Amino acid sequence: MYAFTAGSGRRTAMLIAAHTAWWAAFAASAAVSAYSHWSGVGLYAKPCPETACASFFQLTGVQLSQLERVGIDPELYGGMTVMLLLLQNVSSWAVGFLLYRYGWKDVYCVLASLLLIVTGTMFSTDETLFAHGGPLGTLLTVNVAIGLLYPFFLLLLPEGRFVPRWTAVPAWSIVALAFGSALFPASPVLNFMNWPPLLKEGCALAIQLLVLLQQGIRYARSANAEQKRQIRWFALGMAAFVGATYLDLLVHDRHGLLRVAAQMMLYAGLLFLPFSIGVMVLETRVRRMSAAFDRTLVYFVLSVMSVMAYALVVGVVGVLLQSKDSALLSLVATGLVAVLFHPLRERVQRSVNVLVYGERDDAYRILSDLSEKLEGALTRRSLPNEIVETVARAFRLPYASIDIEGEAGPERLAEYGRRTGDLSHIPLTVQGEAVGRLTLGVRDLGDMLPPRRHELFLDLVRQVSIAVQAVRLTDELARSRERIVIAREEERRRLRNDLHDGLGSVIAGMMLRTEEAIQLHETDPERSRMALDSVRNRMKSAIADIRRLVYSLRPPSLDEFGLAFALEELASQCNDRSIRVSLELPDRELDFHPAVEAAVYRIVQEALANALRHARAESCRIRLEWSDGEVRVSVRDDGIGLPPDLKPGIGIRSMKERAEELGGSCSLRPAPGGGTEVVVRMPAV
């Protein structure tokens, strides 16, 4: 922000001053507006002199007569004009109140709100009604002096700083002019309102064109699509206001219908301008600061503004086109105007929807954009980032993130935006399985979507869940492959060491003793026989080592006697080591795939080893079940149980990997009554 980045004490003082000025300006504007609108109906129904029409909204007698010929009497014109001014006033106040309600902690937002209220009053007030002076005349003078600061505010849009920097020079010149007009109201030089009409209008036009030029520069420099859209809306409103202002000046003395049509265009631009300013400030500043941003209120106020403007345009133009001779012609003309203005109203309403709820009205577009981003995101790192960015932008959220459960706890996959105090957490599930969590920067999910549109969000969550599951499975596959490669290399290294350091040295020794026996065979038969005995003993040791290596690769008992016998043998070995092991097997023969048999055996072996080494268990029960093509194994001990801060070691990871490699699962959980239970599920074939 420009000039609003000082210490907290100075900022607090500025904020208090801004709030004080806001309430004072609001009270003055309310008094001035009430008097002007109440007195305006009678004034505008009266014709002004042909050469001295002081009021901008008064018509001459000739112009009023021209309106009467098409069915618009002076009282109707006066009422129409006051309603037009009142609607413009209310629209500026509505946006100003929204900015104040949600940006009251920010000096820039408070001042922006103040200027919207003051300028809304200034543009809808007739100065001729205050020619008598008095307290109301003084309030109007102060109101106009403050209102002259609105170009300064426009040059700060939307971030609260001057871009480019040289625009600060004309901006501060405008501030000096406003102070001069307030302090020296009688001066023909220092008071802007006392300047010659041509100079005054030329200066106002130059300032307005400068604002349009500055926003054009911002548009060219901005790489953000949202900022470009904001600038387009503001430029459209500003251009409509500027164009209609000078069109009204050109037809000021023309036909009464032309005069009314020009006023309609002028105030249509003025209706649009506060809306476009509100879009810029609400999106750029308020949405980022207010945790209590009530989307429903903003949506209602801005929608009502657009509907009121549409109804007023159609109604007034319909009155202008009415014919005394043909009611059907008047009806057709009014309907034609409604049809022509309807697309514009739809675009305005669409902008309100996008401002408040994002792209939620276009369900197909949101899902289509997400699908395109998912198809284009080919890497594990880019896919979650695309998801959170799409969700945050689609629903106009300041923050979004995705977490999954990793081996060491929750793992942050992706994050977009700035984390706020109010967060909503949405579980991501696929077929009943929790795959992660979506966190959104919104206090209540009901604020994110209007009623009857939550099905869109549920559809989106399902798509996000599937995408996160794909990332999760890809991660698990990558980790599994990495562990398989590591395990394979470890197994090769172990075999190499066993063969080289064990069998290699034994065979080398056998060769030396054999050579010795050959050499001593004739000279010393006794020593030769002893050498051969040594070779025989070493050969027995080598055969035992080979059997051990083979057994470590796959227990021979599995191939020779089957899984049931191998498990019984394993349980028998453990019963000899201070732990009671019971085994429960199905009655029928176990006919599994060899890989399944090996996995079940190794998992049970590792579970028993853990019960012996770590659990300090006295008994252990092994249960194997087989039905519906699925093998279920349970190993339960009565030991000390799982520690609360358990970190899976090599053994636990090995059990899980063996099960997952075959499309199954392995989990550890506390056993009922104490201890630990290992539960394994995997297909039998």
C-alpha positions in Angstrom: 0.0 0.0 0.0 1.1 3.5 -0.7 2.0 5.5 2.4 0.3 2.9 4.7 3.2 0.8 5.7 4.4 2.5 8.8 4.6 1.1 12.3 1.6 -0.3 14.2 1.1 2.8 16.3 1.0 5.1 13.2 -1.2 2.7 11.4 -3.7 2.5 14.3 -3.9 6.3 14.4 -4.5 6.5 10.7 -7.2 3.8 11.0 -9.0 5.7 13.8 -8.8 8.9 11.8 -10.2 7.1 8.7 -13.1 5.7 10.7 -13.9 9.0 12.2 -13.9 10.7 8.7 -16.0 7.8 7.3 -18.8 8.3 9.9 -18.7 12.1 9.6 -18.8 11.9 5.8 -21.6 9.3 5.8 -23.8 11.5 8.1 -23.2 14.5 5.9 -23.9 12.5 2.7 -27.1 11.1 4.2 -28.4 14.5 5.1 -27.5 16.0 1.7 -29.0 13.1 -0.2 -32.3 13.0 1.7 -32.9 16.7 1.2 -31.8 16.6 -2.5 -34.0 13.6 -3.5 -37.0 14.9 -1.5 -36.9 18.4 -3.1 -35.9 17.2 -6.5 -39.2 15.9 -7.7 -40.9 19.3 -7.5 -37.9 21.1 -9.1 -37.5 18.8 -12.1 -41.2 19.0 -12.9 -40.9 22.8 -13.4 -39.4 24.2 -16.6 -36.3 26.4 -16.3 -35.7 29.7 -18.2 -34.4 29.1 -21.8 -31.1 31.0 -21.1 -30.6 30.3 -17.4 -31.1 26.6 -16.7 -29.0 26.3 -13.6 -29.9 22.7 -12.7 -28.3 20.0 -14.7 -31.5 17.9 -14.5 -34.0 20.6 -15.3 -35.5 20.9 -18.8 -36.7 23.9 -20.6 -40.3 24.5 -21.3 -39.8 23.4 -24.9 -38.1 20.2 -23.9 -40.9 19.3 -21.4 -43.4 20.0 -24.1 -41.6 17.6 -26.4 -41.7 14.9 -23.7 -45.4 15.5 -23.2 -46.1 14.8 -26.9 -44.8 11.2 -26.3 -46.8 10.8 -23.0 -44.2 11.8 -20.4 -45.7 14.6 -18.3 -43.5 16.9 -16.1 -44.4 15.0 -12.9 -43.4 11.7 -14.5 -40.1 13.1 -15.7 -39.4 14.5 -12.2 -40.1 11.2 -10.6 -38.0 9.3 -13.2 -35.1 11.6 -12.6 -35.2 11.3 -8.9 -35.5 7.5 -9.1 -32.5 7.5 -11.4 -30.4 9.6 -9.1 -31.6 7.6 -6.1 -30.6 4.3 -7.7 -27.1 5.6 -8.6 -26.8 6.9 -5.0 -27.8 3.6 -3.5 -25.5 1.6 -5.8 -22.5 3.6 -4.7 -23.5 3.3 -1.1 -24.1 -0.4 -1.3 -20.6 -1.1 -2.6 -19.1 1.4 -0.1 -20.9 -0.4 2.8 -19.5 -3.8 1.6 -16.0 -2.4 1.5 -16.4 -0.9 5.0 -18.0 -4.0 6.4 -15.2 -6.4 5.3 -12.2 -4.1 5.0 -12.6 -2.0 8.2 -9.2 -3.0 9.4 -7.5 -1.6 6.3 -7.0 2.1 5.8 -7.2 1.9 2.1 -10.5 0.1 2.1 -12.0 2.5 4.6 -11.0 5.5 2.5 -12.2 3.7 -0.7 -15.5 3.1 1.0 -15.7 6.8 2.1 -15.0 8.1 -1.4 -17.6 5.8 -3.0 -20.3 7.1 -0.5 -19.3 10.7 -1.0 -19.0 10.5 -4.8 -22.2 8.6 -5.0 -23.9 11.5 -3.1 -22.0 14.1 -5.2 -23.1 12.7 -8.5 -26.8 12.3 -7.4 -27.2 15.7 -5.8 -28.4 18.9 -7.4 -26.4 21.9 -6.2 -29.1 24.4 -7.2 -31.3 23.0 -4.3 -28.6 24.3 -1.8 -28.2 27.8 -3.3 -29.8 29.2 -0.1 -26.7 28.1 1.9 -27.1 27.3 5.5 -25.9 24.1 7.3 -26.9 21.8 4.4 -25.0 24.1 1.9 -21.9 23.8 4.1 -22.3 20.0 4.2 -22.6 19.9 0.4 -19.4 22.0 0.0 -17.5 19.6 2.3 -19.0 16.7 0.4 -17.9 18.1 -3.0 -14.4 18.9 -1.7 -14.0 15.3 -0.5 -15.5 14.0 -3.7 -12.9 15.8 -5.7 -10.4 13.3 -4.3 -12.0 10.4 -6.2 -9.6 10.7 -9.1 -6.8 10.3 -6.5 -8.4 7.1 -5.3 -8.9 5.8 -8.9 -5.2 6.3 -9.6 -4.4 4.0 -6.7 -6.7 1.2 -7.9 -6.6 -1.7 -7.1 -3.5 -2.4 -4.9 -3.3 1.0 -3.2 -0.1 2.2 -4.9 0.7 4.4 -8.0 1.5 2.4 -11.1 3.4 3.8 -12.9 5.0 6.0 -10.3 4.8 9.2 -12.3 1.0 9.2 -11.8 1.7 10.3 -8.2 2.4 13.8 -9.5 -1.1 14.5 -10.9 -2.7 12.5 -8.1 -1.2 14.8 -5.4 -2.1 17.8 -7.5 -5.7 16.7 -7.3 -5.4 16.5 -3.5 -4.1 20.1 -3.4 -7.0 21.2 -5.6 -9.5 19.6 -3.3 -8.1 21.3 -0.3 -8.0 24.6 -2.1 -11.7 24.2 -3.0 -12.6 23.4 0.6 -10.5 26.1 2.3 -11.1 28.9 -0.2 -14.7 28.5 -1.6 -14.9 32.1 -2.9 -11.6 32.0 -4.8 -11.9 31.9 -8.6 -8.6 30.2 -8.9 -8.3 27.8 -5.9 -11.8 26.6 -6.0 -12.3 24.2 -8.8 -16.1 24.8 -8.9 -15.4 28.5 -9.8 -13.3 27.8 -12.9 -14.7 28.7 -16.3 -16.9 25.9 -17.6 -14.6 25.0 -20.6 -11.5 24.8 -18.4 -13.4 22.9 -15.7 -14.7 20.3 -18.2 -11.4 20.1 -20.0 -9.5 19.4 -16.7 -12.1 16.8 -15.7 -11.8 15.1 -19.1 -8.0 15.1 -18.8 -8.1 13.5 -15.4 -10.5 10.8 -16.5 -8.5 10.0 -19.6 -5.4 9.8 -17.4 -7.2 7.2 -15.2 -8.0 5.2 -18.3 -4.4 5.5 -19.6 -3.0 4.3 -16.2 -5.3 1.3 -16.2 -4.2 0.5 -19.7 -0.6 0.5 -18.6 -1.5 -1.8 -15.7 -3.3 -4.1 -18.1 -0.3 -4.3 -20.4 2.1 -5.0 -17.5 -0.1 -7.6 -15.7 0.5 -11.2 -16.3 -2.4 -12.3 -14.2 -5.7 -13.2 -16.0 -7.8 -12.1 -13.0 -6.2 -8.7 -12.9 -6.8 -8.2 -16.6 -10.4 -9.1 -16.2 -10.8 -6.6 -13.3 -9.2 -3.9 -15.3 -11.5 -4.6 -18.3 -14.6 -4.2 -16.1 -13.3 -1.0 -14.6 -12.2 0.4 -18.0 -15.7 -0.4 -19.4 -17.5 1.4 -16.6 -15.1 4.4 -16.7 -15.4 4.7 -20.5 -19.2 4.5 -20.4 -19.2 7.2 -17.7 -16.8 9.5 -19.6 -18.5 9.0 -23.0 -22.0 9.5 -21.6 -20.9 12.7 -19.7 -19.7 14.4 -22.9 -22.6 13.1 -25.0 -25.0 14.7 -22.5 -23.1 18.0 -22.8 -23.5 17.8 -26.6 -27.3 17.3 -26.5 -27.9 19.6 -23.5 -29.9 22.1 -25.6 -31.4 19.5 -28.0 -34.6 17.6 -28.2 -36.1 16.6 -24.8 -36.0 12.9 -25.7 -32.3 13.1 -26.6 -31.6 14.9 -23.3 -33.4 12.1 -21.3 -31.6 9.4 -23.3 -28.2 11.0 -22.7 -29.0 11.2 -19.0 -29.9 7.6 -19.0 -26.6 6.6 -20.6 -24.7 8.8 -18.2 -26.2 7.3 -15.1 -26.0 3.8 -16.5 -22.3 4.4 -16.6 -22.4 5.7 -13.1 -24.3 2.6 -12.0 -21.7 0.4 -13.5 -18.7 2.3 -12.2 -19.0 1.6 -8.4 -19.7 -2.1 -9.3 -16.5 -2.3 -11.3 -14.6 -0.5 -8.5 -16.1 -3.0 -6.0 -14.9 -5.9 -8.1 -11.3 -4.7 -8.1 -11.1 -3.8 -4.4 -13.1 -6.7 -3.1 -11.0 -9.2 -5.1 -7.6 -7.5 -4.5 -7.8 -6.6 -0.9 -10.9 -7.5 1.1 -10.9 -11.2 0.1 -7.4 -11.6 1.3 -8.0 -9.9 4.6 -11.4 -10.8 5.9 -12.0 -14.2 7.5 -15.7 -13.3 7.9 -16.3 -12.6 4.2 -20.0 -13.3 3.8 -20.4 -14.4 0.2 -24.2 -14.5 0.4 -24.5 -10.9 1.5 -22.1 -9.7 -1.2 -23.9 -11.8 -3.8 -27.3 -10.5 -2.8 -26.3 -6.8 -2.8 -24.4 -6.9 -6.1 -27.1 -9.0 -7.8 -29.9 -6.6 -6.6 -27.9 -3.7 -8.0 -27.6 -5.3 -11.4 -31.3 -6.3 -11.5 -32.4 -2.8 -10.4 -30.3 -1.2 -13.1 -31.7 -3.5 -15.7 -35.3 -2.9 -14.6 -34.7 0.9 -14.6 -33.2 1.0 -18.0 -36.0 -1.2 -19.5 -38.7 0.7 -17.7 -37.5 4.2 -18.5 -36.7 3.5 -22.2 -40.0 1.7 -22.5 -41.7 4.9 -21.2 -39.7 7.0 -23.7 -40.9 4.7 -26.5 -44.5 4.5 -25.5 -47.2 5.7 -28.0 -50.6 7.1 -27.2 -52.0 5.8 -30.4 -50.9 2.1 -30.1 -50.6 0.2 -26.9 -49.4 -2.8 -28.9 -46.5 -0.7 -30.4 -45.5 0.4 -26.9 -45.5 -3.1 -25.6 -43.4 -4.4 -28.6 -41.0 -1.5 -28.1 -40.5 -2.2 -24.4 -40.1 -5.9 -25.1 -37.4 -5.1 -27.7 -35.5 -3.0 -25.3 -35.7 -5.7 -22.7 -34.3 -8.3 -25.1 -31.5 -5.9 -26.3 -30.4 -5.1 -22.7 -30.8 -8.6 -21.4 -27.3 -9.9 -22.6 -25.6 -7.0 -20.9 -27.5 -7.7 -17.6 -26.5 -11.4 -17.9 -22.8 -10.4 -18.3 -23.0 -8.2 -15.3 -24.7 -11.0 -13.3 -22.1 -13.4 -14.5 -19.4 -11.1 -13.2 -21.1 -10.9 -9.8 -21.2 -14.7 -9.7 -17.5 -15.0 -10.6 -16.6 -12.4 -8.0 -18.4 -14.1 -5.2 -18.4 -17.8 -6.0 -15.9 -18.1 -8.8 -16.7 -20.4 -11.7 -19.2 -22.5 -9.7 -22.1 -21.8 -12.1 -20.3 -23.5 -15.0 -19.9 -27.0 -13.7 -18.8 -28.4 -17.0 -16.1 -25.8 -17.4 -14.7 -26.5 -13.9 -14.6 -30.2 -14.4 -13.3 -29.8 -18.0 -10.5 -27.5 -16.8 -9.5 -29.9 -14.1 -9.5 -32.8 -16.6 -7.3 -30.9 -19.0 -4.9 -30.0 -16.3 -4.7 -33.6 -15.1 -4.1 -34.8 -18.6 -1.3 -32.3 -19.0 0.3 -33.0 -15.6 2.6 -35.9 -16.4 4.7 -35.8 -13.3 4.0 -36.7 -9.7 5.1 -33.2 -8.6 3.0 -31.2 -11.1 -0.2 -33.2 -10.7 -1.1 -32.2 -7.1 -0.1 -28.6 -7.8 -2.4 -28.4 -10.8 -5.3 -29.8 -8.7 -5.0 -27.3 -5.8 -4.5 -24.3 -8.1 -7.6 -25.3 -10.2 -9.8 -25.8 -7.1 -8.7 -22.5 -5.5 -9.1 -20.5 -8.6 -12.5 -22.1 -9.5 -14.0 -21.3 -6.1 -12.2 -18.0 -5.5 -10.4 -19.4 -2.4 -7.3 -17.8 -0.9 -5.8 -21.2 0.0 -5.9 -24.9 -0.9 -3.7 -27.9 -0.1 -3.7 -31.7 -0.3 -2.2 -34.1 2.3 -1.8 -37.8 2.2 -0.7 -40.3 4.9 2.9 -41.2 4.4 5.1 -43.7 6.2 6.2 -41.1 8.7 2.8 -39.4 9.1 0.9 -36.8 7.1 2.7 -35.6 4.0 2.0 -32.3 2.2 1.6 -33.1 -1.5 0.8 -29.6 -2.8 -0.2 -26.1 -1.5 -1.6 -23.0 -3.2 -2.1 -19.5 -1.9 -1.6 -18.2 1.6 -2.8 -20.1 4.6 -5.6 -18.3 6.6 -6.9 -18.8 10.1 -10.2 -20.4 9.0 -9.8 -23.8 7.3 -12.1 -26.6 6.2 -10.9 -30.1 5.9 -12.5 -32.5 3.4 -11.6 -36.2 3.5 -10.7 -37.8 0.1 -11.9 -41.4 -0.3 -11.9 -43.9 -3.1 -14.2 -46.9 -2.7 -14.4 -46.3 1.1 -10.6 -46.1 1.5 -9.2 -42.8 2.9 -6.5 -41.6 0.4 -5.9 -38.1 1.8 -7.3 -34.8 2.8 -8.2 -31.6 0.9 -7.8 -28.4 3.0 -9.6 -25.2 1.8 -9.2 -21.6 3.1 -12.9 -21.1 3.9 -14.6 -21.0 7.3 -17.7 -23.0 6.2 -18.2 -25.0 3.0 -21.7 -23.5 2.8 -20.1 -20.1 2.2 -18.3 -21.5 -0.8 -21.3 -22.4 -2.9 -24.9 -21.2 -3.0 -27.7 -23.6 -2.1 -28.5 -26.5 -4.5 -25.1 -26.3 -6.0 -23.2 -28.6 -3.6 -23.4 -31.5 -6.0 -20.8 -29.8 -8.1 -18.4 -29.7 -5.3 -19.0 -33.4 -4.5 -18.3 -34.3 -8.1 -15.1 -32.3 -8.0 -14.0 -33.9 -4.7 -14.5 -37.3 -6.3 -12.3 -36.4 -9.3 -9.7 -35.0 -6.9 -9.8 -38.2 -4.8 -9.2 -40.3 -7.9 -6.3 -38.1 -8.9 -4.8 -38.2 -5.4 -5.2 -42.0 -5.3 -3.3 -42.2 -8.6 -0.5 -40.1 -7.1 -0.5 -42.2 -4.0 -0.3 -45.4 -5.9 2.4 -44.0 -8.1 4.4 -43.1 -5.1 3.9 -46.5 -3.5 4.9 -48.2 -6.7 8.0 -46.1 -7.0 8.9 -46.8 -3.4 8.2 -50.5 -3.8 10.4 -50.7 -6.9 13.1 -48.9 -5.0 12.9 -51.3 -2.1 12.9 -54.3 -4.4 16.0 -53.1 -6.1 17.7 -52.4 -2.8 16.6 -55.8 -1.4 17.8 -57.5 -4.6 21.2 -55.8 -4.3 21.4 -56.6 -0.6 20.6 -60.2 -1.3 23.2 -60.3 -4.0 25.8 -58.7 -1.7 25.0 -61.3 1.0 25.2 -64.2 -1.4 28.5 -62.8 -2.7 29.9 -62.5 0.8 28.7 -65.9 1.8 30.1 -67.5 -1.3 33.4 -65.6 -1.3 34.1 -65.5 2.4 32.5 -68.8 3.3 32.4 -71.4 0.5 35.3 -69.7 -1.3 37.7 -70.0 1.5 36.5 -73.5 2.4 37.0 -74.8 -1.2 40.4 -73.1 -1.4 41.4 -74.8 1.9 40.2 -78.1 0.5 42.3 -77.7 -2.6 45.4 -77.1 -0.5 44.8 -80.1 1.8 44.1 -82.2 -1.3 47.4 -81.2 -2.9 49.1 -82.0 0.5 47.5 -85.4 0.6 48.7 -86.2 -2.9 52.3 -85.2 -2.1 52.4 -87.2 1.1 50.6 -90.2 -0.3 53.9 -92.2 -0.9 56.2 -90.7 1.7 53.9 -90.4 4.6 50.6 -92.2 4.2 49.4 -91.4 7.7 49.6 -87.7 7.2 48.0 -88.0 3.8 45.0 -89.8 5.4 44.7 -87.1 8.0 44.7 -84.4 5.2 41.9 -86.3 3.4 39.9 -86.5 6.7 40.2 -82.7 7.0 39.0 -82.3 3.4 36.0 -84.5 4.1 35.0 -82.4 7.2 35.4 -79.2 5.3 33.2 -80.6 2.5 30.5 -81.4 5.0 30.7 -77.8 6.3 30.5 -76.5 2.7 27.4 -78.7 2.0 25.8 -77.3 5.2 26.5 -73.7 4.0 25.0 -74.5 0.6 21.9 -75.9 2.2 21.7 -72.8 4.4 21.9 -70.5 1.4 19.3 -72.5 -0.5 17.0 -72.5 2.6 17.3 -68.7 2.9 16.2 -68.3 -0.7 13.2 -70.7 -0.3 12.6 -73.2 2.4 12.9 -76.7 0.9 10.1 -78.0 3.2 7.6 -75.9 1.2 8.3 -77.8 -2.0 8.8 -81.2 -0.4 6.0 -81.2 2.2 3.8 -78.1 1.6 2.9 -74.9 3.5 1.1 -76.7 6.4 4.1 -78.8 7.3 6.5 -75.9 7.0 4.4 -73.8 9.4 4.1 -76.7 11.8 7.9 -77.1 11.7 8.3 -73.3 12.3 5.9 -73.5 15.3 7.7 -76.5 16.7 11.1 -74.7 16.5 9.6 -71.7 18.4 8.0 -74.0 21.1 11.5 -75.0 22.0 12.5 -71.4 22.7 10.4 -70.3 25.8 7.2 -69.4 23.8 4.1 -71.4 23.3 2.9 -71.3 19.7 -0.5 -72.7 18.5 -1.3 -73.2 14.9 -4.9 -73.3 13.4 -5.1 -74.5 9.8 -8.1 -75.2 7.5 -9.2 -78.9 7.3 -8.7 -79.0 3.5 -5.3 -79.2 1.7 -3.6 -75.9 1.2 -3.1 -75.5 -2.6 -1.6 -72.0 -3.1 0.7 -70.5 -5.7 4.3 -71.0 -4.8 4.8 -67.2 -4.4 1.9 -67.0 -2.0 3.2 -69.9 0.0 6.7 -68.3 0.3 5.2 -64.9 1.2 2.9 -66.4 4.0 5.8 -68.5 5.4 8.2 -65.5 5.5 5.6 -63.2 7.0 4.7 -65.7 9.7 8.4 -66.3 10.3 9.1 -62.5 10.7 6.0 -62.1 13.0 7.2 -64.9 15.3 10.7 -63.4 15.3 9.3 -60.1 16.4 7.2 -61.8 19.2 10.4 -63.5 20.4 12.8 -60.6 20.2 10.7 -57.5 20.9 7.3 -58.3 22.3 8.4 -60.5 25.3 5.4 -62.7 24.6 4.7 -66.0 26.4 2.3 -67.3 23.8 1.4 -66.8 20.2 -1.4 -68.0 18.0 -1.2 -68.5 14.2 -4.5 -68.8 12.3 -4.7 -69.4 8.6 -8.0 -69.2 6.7 -8.8 -69.7 3.0 -12.1 -68.8 1.3 -13.4 -67.1 -1.8 -9.9 -67.2 -3.4 -8.4 -65.2 -0.5 -5.8 -66.2 2.1 -6.2 -64.6 5.5 -3.4 -65.0 8.1 -3.4 -63.8 11.7 -0.5 -63.9 14.1 -1.4 -62.8 17.6 0.8 -62.6 20.6 0.3 -61.6 24.3 3.3 -59.4 24.6 3.8 -55.7 25.5 2.0 -54.4 22.4 2.8 -51.7 19.9 4.7 -48.6 21.2 2.7 -45.3 20.5 5.6 -43.8 18.5 6.2 -47.0 16.4 8.5 -46.4 13.4 8.4 -49.3 11.0 11.7 -51.1 10.7 13.1 -53.4 8.1 11.1 -56.4 9.3 7.7 -54.7 9.3 8.3 -53.1 5.9 9.4 -56.5 4.6 6.1 -58.1 5.7 4.1 -55.3 4.1 6.1 -55.4 0.9 5.7 -59.2 0.5 1.9 -58.9 0.9 1.6 -55.8 -1.4 3.7 -57.4 -4.1 1.0 -60.1 -4.5 -1.9 -57.6 -4.4 -2.6 -58.0 -0.8 -2.2 -56.1 2.5 -0.4 -56.5 5.8 -1.4 -54.5 8.9 -0.4 -54.4 12.6 -2.9 -53.5 15.3 -3.3 -53.9 19.0 -4.7 -57.3 19.9 -7.9 -57.6 22.1 -6.8 -58.1 25.7 -3.2 -56.9 25.0 -0.4 -57.8 22.7 -0.1 -57.3 18.9 -1.8 -58.9 16.0 -0.4 -59.1 12.4 -3.2 -59.4 9.8 -2.4 -60.5 6.3 -4.8 -60.7 3.3 -3.8 -61.7 -0.2 -5.2 -63.6 -3.2 -4.6 -67.3 -3.1 -3.5 -67.5 -6.8 
